């Protein structure tokens, strides 16, 4: 058998098995720096549901946050494996919106 960390891979795929978490990861990847409110609105869930899912993703190292003033902005970590899963397996692309919030002004 090939030597790999099966437990680690199972944990990664378990996180992605939840449709809400998967949608949030895809949205954060497409729109890095989004807030909980922006993410929740974009995938049609409550802010509370988004917060709970983001917490699980952050606890497992998929997502990082940056506090700017009173707002917290989220993005997918710059992990090559996560990036390949999103692009090659799931088919998520990068989206550049016309108007985005400015991190310098909370």
GIDA-V92894 format. One record per pair of residues at least 12 apart in sequence whose ideal C-beta (glycine too) atoms are under 8 Angstrom apart, sorted by sequence separation. I is the first residue (numbers start at 1). J is the second residue. If there is no record, write none. Layout:
i = <I	I>
j = <J	J>
This chain:
i = <27	63	63	64	36	62	63	24	27	36	39	62	27	58	61	62	36	61	24	23	54	62	20	20	24	20	24	20	24	73	21	25	20	24	33	18	21	28	39	68	71	21	35	36	68	70	25	35	66	69	25	35	36	68	34	35	33	34	15	33	34	15	33	32	32	15	28	29	15	28	29	12	28	11	12	25	29	25	29	26	25	30	29	30	38	26	30	31	29	30	26	31	35	33	22	33	12	16	31	33	12>
j = <39	75	76	77	50	76	77	39	42	51	54	77	43	74	77	79	54	79	43	43	74	82	43	45	50	49	53	50	54	103	53	57	53	57	66	53	56	63	74	103	106	57	71	72	104	106	62	72	103	106	63	73	74	106	73	74	73	74	56	74	75	57	75	75	76	60	74	75	62	75	76	60	76	60	62	76	83	82	86	86	86	92	92	93	101	90	94	95	94	95	92	97	101	100	90	101	81	85	100	103	85>
